Amino acid sequence: MKFKFSLLLAILLSILNITAQKEEKKVTHDFELELEAEYRYFYNSALFEGQKDHFPSLGISPEYSLAWNKGYESINFKGFFRLDVDDERTHWDIRELYYQKANNNWELSLGLKKVYWGVTESNHLVDIINQTDAVETFDGEEKLGQPMAQFTWTTDKYGSFDFFYLPYHRKRTFSGKKGRLRFPVVIDKDDLNYESGAEEWRQDFAFRWKHYFSIFDIGLSHFYGTGREPLFTFDDIGNINAFYPVINQTGLDLQITHDAFLWKLESIYRNAEAQDFFALVAGLEYTFSNIDGNGLDIGILVEYLYDERDELALNALQNDVFFGSRIAFNDTQDTSILIGGIVDLESSSRIFSLEASRRFGNTWTAAIEARIFNNIDTNEFILSNFREDSFFKVSIAKYF
């Protein structure tokens, strides 16, 4: 990681030292450690030279928190390290390292943090604060820590207001020569440029309002700064040019709860000098509860995905339907299964997925994951590069 944490660490350590000297304030500590062994197998022959089929890896995720002042002040840390066959997937990150101060109706956070926005299952359009850890997962669920100052003000009548100052932009990492789920040309993140002359040090800002009215949960957000997605362009012979544009993005997320139905919507409009577009995800989730009398819940999910960028959408979801099922056994082992598929309405492309996990004892968890790319249309600029990258993944984690 190229940006320096020295000033941030000095501030946090000073706070910690001052706090430790005040004996009248009770200080509580909490430390957790996760060790994970993972194996990914890509069962189709590689599309590009140098790609491997077998990817064993090891992951380490420590967490530490320190709280004082009756819990109104705290320092929180989450780290991550992975050792993998793909050199680019061997990486470390400080997911979170921030100081938090809370009061009756406001909260202040300073440092590196992860913030999640959104309600839909298949694509998180409005979730823009953190950069995606693209080498860690295909679905974009994992995020890098984002340096920020976050101020939250909560009211009874008007909902809550979040204000973000984001002083540094973090680039997305792409798979290396040995890795799968990559382009024909290996993309070095350091080769990607910025539209802004300030490059990664451009000062960004974001705002979000959220509230609930009866059965409605609504969020409105706006982001102004360097986008988290690079903008890709292709020449006539397939060479890729990519850079991070300066964008304005306005987002809406809405969830309506009615009996066993959850109606969901995420929508954005993104404006940039190089590209303007509109995108949305809309759908529903219906849950059949306690089917067998022992707590079994089965949810049915259907969502429609639209993106004006068409084939140039980095997530390859431009006119698609997602269908799936979420199964929760609600047992002591916390067994859960999520299965689904995405069907392109304009081509033959299909993506199927499976995620399942189960706890063993108090400190062990096993998980499996599968992504299957079926009949991917070669005219899809992004997704066609992954057409031979169907994989299975098995992981076992130990918690301390």
Disulfide bonds with the S-S distance in Angstrom:
none
